[in-house]
């Protein structure tokens, strides 16, 4: 059966073999070597005045196909210990490897084409953002106060709450989740510190009735410091931390 193909369509002999296998709709693991070899040789005969280096690659493959064809036409010898290897096995391995790389190259080419449609903008910072300055410097609010000190006080207060728990009575009844929000606690603290000369940070935490209240109170104090509603001070090292209202 004659075939009508052009050399420039194929990148090499393996590319041509894959084309013939797909054209004949045959299983790559069970190549009809006689038919494929005949069609391959017909293609070689159609090649005229081509690059000798390219032509040599196709001729080497033609010789390989003829060799495989000859081996398959020979009568099979009976082998007792192990099964004789299929002469087409090495060719199938090469075809599968080539097919894998060809598919990967196609995927990369598609990705390159998709990327060509993407446009990128150099990062810019709006003028109003670049010139923004905080009204209150957080460093001034916490002058002389460290996170480690806050953490130490928090742990001490939490330990006292644990010590208050009666190991027997605490198991009586049903424990219900206490609903409390940071916003509500912020409003409550604002009311407590407003008009006062100062209120003890430790006392404020110890006044809370439960662990969740202590946690929410601690977070509310930090949030009030952030928005500039309160400030904290500590006169000397290890002195009590005092909260002052800025409103």
C-alpha positions, 0 to 999 in steps of 0.5 A, a space after each residue: 500500500 503506497 503512502 503519501 508523506 513528506 520528509 519535512 513533516 517528520 523530525 526523524 525516523 522514530 517520528 515517521 514510525 509513530 506516524 505509520 503506527 497511528 495511521 495503521 491504527 495498530 497496537 504499539 506493543 504488537 507492531 505488524 513489522 512486515 507492514 510497517 517495514 514495507 511502508 517505511 521503505 516506500 517512504 525511503 524510496 520517495 526521498 530525493 536530494 535530501 540532506 545526507 545526515 538526515 537521510 543516514 538516520 532514516 537508512 539506519 532505521 530501515 536496516 533495523 526494521 529489516 533486521 527485525 523483520 528477518 528475525 521474526 520470519 525465522 522459525 522460532 527455536 524451542 527454549 526450555 528454561 526462558 522465553 525468547 525475547 521479542 525482536 521488537 521489544 527494543 524498538 517498542 521501548 525507543 518508540 515509547 520513550 520518544 512518544 513521551 518526550 514528544 508529548 512533553 515538548 507539545 505541552 511545553 509549547 502550549 504553555 509557552 503560547 499561553 504565557 505569551 498572552 499574559 501581561 505583567 505590570 511593574 509593582 508600584 506603590 500609590 502615593 497616599 500609601 507611601 506617604 501614610 504615617 500612623 497617628 500614634 507610634 506603637 513604640 511610644 505606647 509600649 515604652 519600657 514594656 516588653 512582650 516577655 513581661 506581658 507574657 509573664 504577667 499573663 501566665 501568672 494570672 492564668 495560673 491563679 485562675 487554675 489554682 482557683 478551680 476546685 478539683 471536685 466542685 468544678 466537675 458538677 453541673 454542665 459547663 456552657 460556652 460563654 459568649 463574649 466578643 473583643 468589641 464588647 470587652 473593649 467597650 467595657 474596658 473603656 468605661 472602666 478606665 475612663 476618668 481614672 488616673 490609672 488602673 492596674 493591668 494585673 488587677 484588671 485581669 484578676 477581676 475576670 471571672 473565667 479563663 476566656 474572659 482573661 484571654 478576651 480582656 488581654 486581646 482587648 487591651 492590646 487592640 485598644 493600645 493599637 487604636 490609641 484609646 489607652 496607653 500603658 506605663 511601668 515606672 520601674 522594673 518589676 513594678 505593676 503595669 498601669 493602664 491610662 485612658 487617652 480618651 
